[in-house]
Amino acid sequence: MNERLAHTVLLTDYAWADLEIEREIIEGAGFRLVTGRSSSPPPPETITQMARDHQPAAILTCWAQVSADAIAACPNLRIITRLGIGLDNISVAEATRRGVWVTNVPTYCLEEVSDHAVAMVLAWSRGFSISIEKSKQDDGNPRAPGCVGSAHLPVALSAMAASASARLTSSKPVSGREYLLMIRSSMQTIRRSSSYNSMNCSRAQMW
């Protein structure tokens, strides 16, 4: 077996911008990294051909199918790693039969998915989705959230809501009557174009 091929890692597909971290770790360990495409997972036949051409010692896969044929095509294969939780895209039975280890990342995105699920339950139980649809029907156009206030908080909030085209009304820090007039003017402006408003006002600035 060619020594170069015996130290090859095949990354079938990936869903992120670049492979700088992966390449640094893999090549730093003395292996050669060969990659598939990032736009979408290649078909099983392409993975099998890549395995046959490069004879990897390890296969990393995101969503691409690592079939029994792909595993059989590289007798030097020692491990297949799923870059995620599920193993349904790997022929575990064939890997087991050939003594190839199969691993995954069992805790990948657990908190993120859990947070998202709870948020969806709360949104449904409180009727948020119904309210949003109704707001779109008021004049036929969906309206963005509005952020009213001064200084840092509304800026940070509007940045988080940028995907919803949040409108920001802010100003330099002021106090007393000037502050109240600013808030009143802001609300009059933003109510005409926003269905949801966030007021980020310091009570101390009102006095």
Backbone torsions as a table, in degrees:
resi	resn	phi	psi	omega
1	MET	NA	131.2	177.5
2	ASN	-60.0	129.7	-175.8
3	GLU	-61.7	-34.5	-179.9
4	ARG	-64.7	-41.9	179.3
5	LEU	-69.6	-32.9	-179.0
6	ALA	-67.6	-14.8	-179.3
7	HIS	-119.4	41.4	-179.7
8	THR	-107.7	136.8	173.5
9	VAL	-114.1	126.4	179.7
10	LEU	-103.0	118.5	173.5
11	LEU	-101.4	109.1	-170.9
12	THR	-69.1	-38.7	-177.2
13	ASP	-164.7	162.0	179.2
14	TYR	-155.7	156.2	-173.0
15	ALA	-116.7	19.1	-178.5
16	TRP	-121.3	176.0	-166.9
17	ALA	-69.3	-42.1	-175.4
18	ASP	-148.4	177.3	-176.3
19	LEU	-121.2	29.3	-177.1
20	GLU	-60.7	-44.8	-178.8
21	ILE	-66.6	-47.9	-179.1
22	GLU	-61.1	-43.6	-178.5
23	ARG	-65.5	-40.3	-179.9
24	GLU	-61.6	-43.8	-178.4
25	ILE	-70.4	-47.9	-174.9
26	ILE	-68.8	-48.4	179.7
27	GLU	-70.4	-29.0	175.8
28	GLY	-65.3	-25.3	178.2
29	ALA	-88.5	2.2	177.0
30	GLY	92.3	13.6	179.4
31	PHE	-105.1	159.8	175.4
32	ARG	-100.0	132.2	-179.5
33	LEU	-99.8	126.2	175.0
34	VAL	-118.7	133.0	-174.1
35	THR	-125.3	153.2	170.8
36	GLY	-90.6	-156.7	-176.3
37	ARG	-93.5	159.9	-177.9
38	SER	-101.4	-19.2	-174.4
39	SER	-68.0	-42.6	179.5
40	SER	-158.9	153.9	-178.3
41	PRO	-65.4	134.9	176.9
42	PRO	-65.6	156.3	177.6
43	PRO	-67.5	159.6	-178.5
44	PRO	-53.5	-36.6	-179.0
45	GLU	-64.0	-36.4	179.0
46	THR	-68.6	-39.7	177.9
47	ILE	-63.5	-41.3	178.5
48	THR	-61.7	-42.7	179.2
49	GLN	-66.4	-39.0	177.4
50	MET	-63.6	-40.3	178.1
51	ALA	-64.9	-40.2	179.5
52	ARG	-67.3	-39.4	-177.4
53	ASP	-72.4	-39.4	-171.3
54	HIS	-103.0	-13.9	178.2
55	GLN	45.3	60.5	-174.8
56	PRO	-72.1	154.0	171.5
57	ALA	-86.4	-21.5	-179.9
58	ALA	-143.9	146.0	175.8
59	ILE	-123.4	127.3	171.7
60	LEU	-107.5	131.9	-178.5
61	THR	-136.5	141.7	176.9
62	CYS	-97.1	-73.3	178.9
63	TRP	-118.9	-14.4	-175.7
64	ALA	-64.2	148.8	179.3
65	GLN	-80.8	120.9	173.1
66	VAL	-101.4	94.8	-171.6
67	SER	-82.1	173.4	175.5
68	ALA	-61.2	-36.5	178.7
69	ASP	-64.6	-40.8	179.4
70	ALA	-64.3	-41.1	179.5
71	ILE	-66.3	-42.0	-179.5
72	ALA	-68.0	-22.8	-176.3
73	ALA	-75.8	-12.8	-178.5
74	CYS	-131.4	90.7	-178.1
75	PRO	-63.9	-16.5	179.2
76	ASN	-83.4	-2.5	-175.6
77	LEU	-64.8	133.8	-179.3
78	ARG	-116.9	-29.7	-175.5
79	ILE	-152.9	143.8	173.0
80	ILE	-122.8	127.3	-178.0
81	THR	-119.4	125.4	175.4
82	ARG	-88.9	124.2	179.7
83	LEU	-84.3	63.8	-176.1
84	GLY	169.2	-163.1	-174.4
85	ILE	-91.2	-55.4	-171.5
86	GLY	-72.0	157.7	179.5
87	LEU	-120.0	15.0	-175.1
88	ASP	-70.0	-13.3	178.3
89	ASN	-97.5	11.6	179.1
90	ILE	-124.1	135.9	175.2
91	SER	-77.7	84.1	-176.3
92	VAL	-63.5	-37.2	-178.8
93	ALA	-61.2	-45.3	179.5
94	GLU	-67.0	-39.4	178.3
95	ALA	-63.6	-42.3	179.2
96	THR	-63.7	-41.9	-179.6
97	ARG	-61.5	-31.4	-178.0
98	ARG	-97.3	3.1	178.2
99	GLY	75.6	24.5	179.8
100	VAL	-93.8	129.2	177.9
101	TRP	-69.4	144.9	173.9
102	VAL	-126.8	124.0	-179.5
103	THR	-127.5	165.9	177.0
104	ASN	-147.2	-173.5	177.0
105	VAL	-117.2	88.3	-169.9
106	PRO	-66.3	-17.3	-178.6
107	THR	-107.9	15.2	-176.6
108	TYR	-62.0	121.6	173.1
109	CYS	58.8	25.8	179.8
110	LEU	-61.8	-46.0	-178.3
111	GLU	-65.9	-41.9	-178.3
112	GLU	-63.8	-45.2	-179.3
113	VAL	-67.5	-40.3	178.3
114	SER	-62.2	-45.5	178.0
115	ASP	-58.6	-43.7	-178.5
116	HIS	-64.4	-42.6	-179.3
117	ALA	-63.8	-44.6	178.9
118	VAL	-63.5	-41.5	178.8
119	ALA	-60.8	-40.1	179.3
120	MET	-67.2	-40.3	177.5
121	VAL	-62.1	-46.0	179.7
122	LEU	-63.7	-41.8	179.8
123	ALA	-62.1	-40.9	-179.3
124	TRP	-70.2	-44.8	-176.3
125	SER	-66.1	-28.8	-179.6
126	ARG	-96.5	2.7	175.3
127	GLY	73.8	23.8	-178.4
128	PHE	-60.7	-45.0	-176.1
129	SER	-62.9	-37.5	178.5
130	ILE	-66.3	-41.5	179.8
131	SER	-64.2	-40.4	179.9
132	ILE	-63.5	-45.3	179.2
133	GLU	-62.6	-38.5	179.2
134	LYS	-65.2	-38.5	-179.9
135	SER	-65.4	-30.4	178.0
136	LYS	-70.9	-29.3	-176.0
137	GLN	-83.4	-12.2	-178.2
138	ASP	-57.5	-46.8	178.5
139	ASP	-133.1	11.7	177.5
140	GLY	87.5	-4.4	-177.8
141	ASN	-126.6	131.5	175.3
142	PRO	-66.4	142.2	-179.4
143	ARG	-112.3	143.1	-177.7
144	ALA	-81.1	159.3	174.3
145	PRO	-71.6	152.0	178.2
146	GLY	-115.0	145.3	179.4
147	CYS	-120.7	121.4	-178.1
148	VAL	-118.7	135.2	178.2
149	GLY	156.6	-168.2	179.1
150	SER	-134.8	160.5	176.4
151	ALA	70.9	-139.2	-160.6
152	HIS	-85.9	-38.5	-170.5
153	LEU	-60.9	-48.8	179.0
154	PRO	-64.3	-29.3	176.8
155	VAL	-65.0	-45.5	179.5
156	ALA	-65.0	-41.3	-179.4
157	LEU	-65.3	-43.1	-179.1
158	SER	-66.9	-31.6	176.8
159	ALA	-64.2	-40.2	178.2
160	MET	-67.2	-31.7	-178.0
161	ALA	-94.5	15.0	-174.9
162	ALA	-60.0	-32.3	-179.5
163	SER	-65.4	-20.8	177.5
164	ALA	-99.9	12.3	178.5
165	SER	58.6	48.9	-179.1
166	ALA	-61.4	141.0	177.2
167	ARG	-98.6	130.4	-177.0
168	LEU	-106.8	125.3	170.4
169	THR	-117.1	114.9	-176.1
170	SER	-143.9	174.0	177.9
171	SER	-161.0	175.8	174.4
172	LYS	-66.9	153.0	179.5
173	PRO	-57.9	127.5	176.4
174	VAL	-134.4	177.3	-178.3
175	SER	-147.8	171.1	175.4
176	GLY	61.4	-142.1	-176.4
177	ARG	-61.2	-39.1	179.0
178	GLU	-58.7	-39.3	-179.6
179	TYR	-66.4	-44.9	-179.8
180	LEU	-63.5	-38.6	177.5
181	LEU	-65.6	-37.8	178.2
182	MET	-63.2	-45.0	179.7
183	ILE	-62.8	-43.2	179.7
184	ARG	-61.8	-44.8	179.9
185	SER	-64.1	-41.7	-179.7
186	SER	-62.4	-45.2	-178.5
187	MET	-64.5	-39.1	178.6
188	GLN	-62.9	-37.3	-179.7
189	THR	-71.3	-45.7	-169.8
190	ILE	-79.3	-26.0	-179.9
191	ARG	-65.3	-24.8	-179.3
192	ARG	-74.9	-16.9	-174.5
193	SER	-128.1	0.1	-176.5
194	SER	-129.3	141.5	176.2
195	SER	-89.5	-25.1	-176.7
196	TYR	-130.7	130.6	-176.0
197	ASN	-123.1	138.8	175.8
198	SER	-117.0	119.2	178.5
199	MET	-100.6	119.3	-178.3
200	ASN	-116.4	79.4	-171.6
201	CYS	-119.7	133.2	176.8
202	SER	-83.9	124.9	179.9
203	ARG	-62.5	-31.8	-178.6
204	ALA	-62.9	-28.1	-178.3
205	GLN	-74.7	-13.6	-176.8
206	MET	-80.9	-13.4	-174.1
207	TRP	-118.5	NA	NA
